[in-house]
Amino acid sequence: MRKTTVSVLIIFSALLLHAQTEEARPRARDLGIKAGVLPPGPLNAITDVAGVKVGHTTIIQGDNVRTGVTAILPHGGNLFKEKAPGAVFVGNAFGKLIGSTQVNELGEIETPILLTSTLSTPKVADALISYMLSLKGNENVQSVNPLVGETNDGYLNDIRSRPITEQDVFNAIKNAKDGPVEEGAVGAGTGTVAFGFKGGIGTASRRLPANLGGYTVGVLAQSNYGGILTIAGAPVGRELGVYYLKDAVEGEKRSSTSTPDHTADGSIMIVVATDAPIDHRNLNRLAARAMMGLARTGSSGSNGSGDFVIAFSTAASLRIQNNLPQTPPRTLLSNESMSPLFEAVIEATEEAIYNSLFKAHDTTGRGHTVKALPVKETVEILKKYNVVK
């Protein structure tokens, strides 16, 4: 039996065992948590933005490998031939976001957006280049700008082994689909930790009323950072006794064993999609507002946290096609029309992060166990602060 087949069987068996032993966990909205005032789209996911697809490859091997790849496709065609307008906003640059400088120079995204583990970023980027070169119509392409972001899953994952293969990357892209998005400890969120609890992949969306254009904003987050967890204004992390600077504030002596319970280090990758007709300049402004949603969750924005936002528009009229003459004038939203979209991305980012926590499950790797955010206790705290009934 080939090595790749054995690996796939191991992963499948691990996932099957997980599915049989882990009970379903709720999303934030299932518990009555509503971030903001705007309504979500039908799925409350980034895939509410028409054309956007998401795929995961989850890699669970033995006792030490807990990692993966998540792919976000702005549209289902050849992105190199029909580039999407895009922008990257950097909150804190402690991270490895391959391809960001060209995106901001040209205002274009020409590959799927991939998220993964820190030390696997170059391998994933190399596989993404191979994927793009293999596409029909790209036979003469001699330059590709892969867009790959990461967070560090080294607490639960044997990050130095860099187990992600080219086929893992291909599978995440080829299996990407519209519809509901799997959340929690999947794909690039398999081994992440947030606020001392199990982090992961989360998503949410907001749809503007018709009198504001009816546009949709969707967000997907890979949470792996710290601070003082706050949910809809309630100090959940403080109440649970798991928060940044607890040892200093309460005068506790920390164990010499490294744990993520009270740290603010880590990273977060946020991907923002919208069908609103906005180009690089206003996409950059939209991406910047995602940081406000991040702040609402209690992020401390520490020195060791890489906080990045990638934003793109799916508006077909704004796609950039290679080797074509100058296109006719395009209709773009005015600056004044951006404010409702700013509110939408703040709310969707906040809720996507909550979903990444609520949907995650207890995970053990490298001899460490990270518990998921306790639902029952969290709901009691939210009731205490009148967030839910």
N, C-alpha and C positions, 0 to 999 in steps of 0.2 A: 504493500500500500504506500502511495506517495506521501512524503512528509506533509505537504500542504493539505492533503485529505485528512490525515490524522489530526492536524491542527484544527481544521474546521469541525471535526467530530468532537474534539475536546471542548471547543467553544460552545457548540450546540448543546452538548450534554450539561455543561455548567449553566447555561441559560435555562434549559428545561428544568433543572433542579431548582433554580431560583424561582421560576414561575410557579412551581409546585409548593414552595415553602413560604413565599412572601405574599402576604395579603395585600390587596389593592389599597393604595393610599390616595387621599383626596387631593384635588387641586385647591388653591386658595379660595376660589369662588364657590366651590362645593360647600365650604364651611361658612359662607356668608360674608367673606372678606371682599370688599369692593374698593379697589384703589382708584380714587378720583371720581369724576362725574360722567365721563363719556362712556357710551356703550361699547362692548367688545363686538368683534365680528362673530359670525356663526360658530366658528371653531375656537375663538379666543386664542389664535395662534398666528405665527408669521405667515402661514399658508393661507390666511384669509386675504392676503394680497395676491390677486389672481396671477397665476404663472409661476409663483415661487414654489420650489420643491425642497424637501429636506430628507437626507438619508444618513443613517448611522452604521458604522461597523463597531461592534462591542467586542473587546478582546479580554477574555477571562481564561487564564492558563495557570494551572497549579495553584500554589499558595501565594504567589508573589506578583503576578501580572494582572493588573486591573487598569485597563486603558482603552483607547479607541480613537475613532475619527468621526467627525460630523461634517457633512457637506450641505451647503446652502446654495441652491441654484437660482439666480435671478430670473432666468427663463429656461425653457427646455431645449432651446436651439444651440447653435454653435456660438458660444460667447465671444470667441476670438473674431468671428466674422460680423457679429452683431453685439458690440460692446454695450454694457449698461453704464449710464452715468453714475458715478460713485464718489465717495469721499471717506477719509479716515480721520477721526478725531482722537487725539492722545490726551488722556487725563494725567497719567503718569507713565513714563516710558520704560519702566523696568519690565521688559518683555521682548519677545522675538516675533514681530509681525512682518513676515517676509512679503515684499511687494508693495508696502504702504507708500513709499516715496514716489513711485511712478503713478500710483492711483491719484495722489494729490497733485502731481505735476500736470498730468493730462486730464484728470477728472473722469477716468474711464476704468471700468472693471472688465477684464477680458478672460477670466477663468472662473469656475466655481469657487466659492469661498469655503476654505477648509479650516476646521478647528481640531486641535490634537494636543499631545503632551509635549512639554518643552524640548526635550532632547530629540524627539522624533520630528521636529519641525523641518529640518533640512531633507530628511528622507521623504516626508510627505510632499514637500515642494517638488522634489525630483520626480516623484511618481506622478504628480499633477502635470508637470511638464510633459512627461511621456504620454499621459492621457490626451492632452491637448494636441500634441504632434500627430497622434494616431487618428484624429478625427478627419472624416472626409471633408475635403476642401482646404485642409491645412498642410497639404503635402509640401508646399514651398515655404512654410513659415520658418524663420530663422531667429525669432526672438519671441519669448513668451514671458509674461509677468505673473507668476503664480502668487496667489493671495492666500497666505496661510498664517493663522494665529494660534496661540497656545496658552495653556496655563500649566502650572507645575503640579503633577499628581504623584510626586515622589514619596509622599508619606504612606500611601496605600499601594503604590505600584513600583515595581523594580524598573525605575525610569532609565537606569544605565543600560539595561538590556536592549532597549529600543526595538521592541518586537514587531512593530508595525511594518507590514510588507506592502509592496506595490499593489498586490491584489486586494489587500484590505482597503486601500485608497480607492481603487477602481470600483470595488463593491459599494462603498459609501456613495459614490457619485451615481453609479448605474442603478442603485436601488432607491435613489431619491424619488419622492413622490409628493403629490399634493395631499390634502386631507389632514386628518389628525396627526399631530407630531408626538412621537414617543418622548417622554420626559423622565427626569431623574437620573439614576446611575446608568446611563447609556451613552454610547458613542464617546465623544470627547469628555463627557462628564462622568465616565465610569469610576475614576479614581479620585475625583476632586473633593475638597472639603471647604465648607463656608461657615463662618461664625462658630467654628468648633463642632459643627454638625455635618452630616453628609451633604455635600453640594451636588451639582450636576447640571443637566440641561433643563431649561425652562423656557416657556414661550407664552406670549399673550398678544392681544391686538386691541386697537381702538378704531371705531368708524365714526367719522364726522357726520353730523346731520346734513341733510340735503341742502339746506340753506347756507351751509359752510363749504359746500363742494362735494360732500359725500365721499371723500377720499378715505382710504384705509391706511393705517400705520401698523406694521407688525414687528415684533421684536423677538429674537432668540438670544438667550444668555447662557454662557458657560461659567457657572459661579464657582470660585475657588479663592475667596478672599475673606477678610475678617473685619472686625469692628465690634459694635454693640448692636446686636440684632434688634431692629425696630419694625413692627408690622402695623401698618396703618396708624402710626403714632404711638402704639403701645410698646413699652420697653420690655419686650419678650426676653432678650438675652439677659438683661439685668435680673429679671424676675426668676429666670431659670438658673442663674448663677454661673452663666458661661458667657464671658465677655472680655474684650480687650482691656488691659490695665487692671483687671480685678486684683491680681496679686499685689500690685503697688498700692491700690486704693485701700484694700482691706488688710494690708500688711502680712499677706500669706507668704510662706516660703515655698518656692516652686521646686518640684522634683527635677533632678538633673536629666531625667528622660525627656527628650523632645516630644512635645505634644502640640496639636494645633488649637487647644481649647481657648487660650487667652491671647492669641496673636492676631495682628491685623494684616500680616503679610499674606501674600498669595497673588492672585490676579483675577481679572474678569474680562472675558471677551463678549461684546454685545454687538449683535448684527441687527440692523434696522432696515426694513423694507417698506416702501410706500408706492402706491400707484399715482401719487400726485406728480404732475409735470414740473419737476424742479431739477436743476442741474447741479454741478459740483458745488457752487458757492452756497446755495441754500441747503444742499445735503450736508455740508459741513456744519452749518448752523443747526440743522436738525440733530445731527450726531452729538453736538455739544450739549444739547438739552437732555440727552439720555443720561448724562452725568448727574442731573438733578434727580432723576428717578433712582439712580444708584445711591445717592446720598440719603434719600428717604428711607432706605432699608437699614441704615446705620453704618455704612462703610466709613472706615477711618482714613481711607486713601493713603495708606502708609508708604514709607520709603520703599518697601519691598513688594509693593503691589503694582502690577502692570494693568492699567485700566484703559482699554481701547474700545473704540466704537467704529464699526464699518457700516456705512449707510449707502443705499442705492435706490434708484427709481426704476420701476418696471414700465413706465410710460413708453409705449411702442414708438411714439413720435420722436422720442429723444434718443433712441438707440443710435450708436455711432457705427456706421458701416465702412469697412475698409475700401480704399481706392475708388470712392465715389466722388463726383463733382460736388460742389458746395450745395448743401441742402437748402430748401426754401426756409423762410423765417419760421421759427417754432414758437408756439405759445407757451410761455412760462408763467407760473404763479407770481404775483407781485410779492414784494417783501411784506406788505401789510397782511397778505393772506396766510402768512406762515404761522402766526401766533396760535391758531387752533391746532395746527400740526405739532407745534412745540408741546402744547398740553398733552396731546395724544401720545407722543413718544415718552414723555415723563411718566404718565400713568402706565403705559404698556411695559416699560422697562421695570418699574417697581413690581408689577404683578408677575412678570416673567421670572424675576428672581425669587419671589415667594414660591412660585410653582416649582422651581428647581429644587427648593428645600422640601416642600411638602411631598413631592412625588418621589424623592430619593428614599432608599432603604438602607438599613444597617449594612455596612460593608467591612469585610476583613481582608487585609492584605499586608504582606511583609511583617506579620506578627502583630499588626495593629488593628484595632477595631474602632471604627467611627460610627456612632449611633446617628440615626436619622432624627430630625427634629421631632420631639414627642408631640403627637397630635392632640391627645387628650389634655395634657398639661397646658399646651399652647392655647387651646380653645378656652380653657378656664381663665387664663390671663387675659385673653381678648374680651371675654365677658366682663371681667373685673374693670376693664377700661372702656367698656361700652362700645367696643368695635363690632362685636357680634352679639346676638341675643341668646 
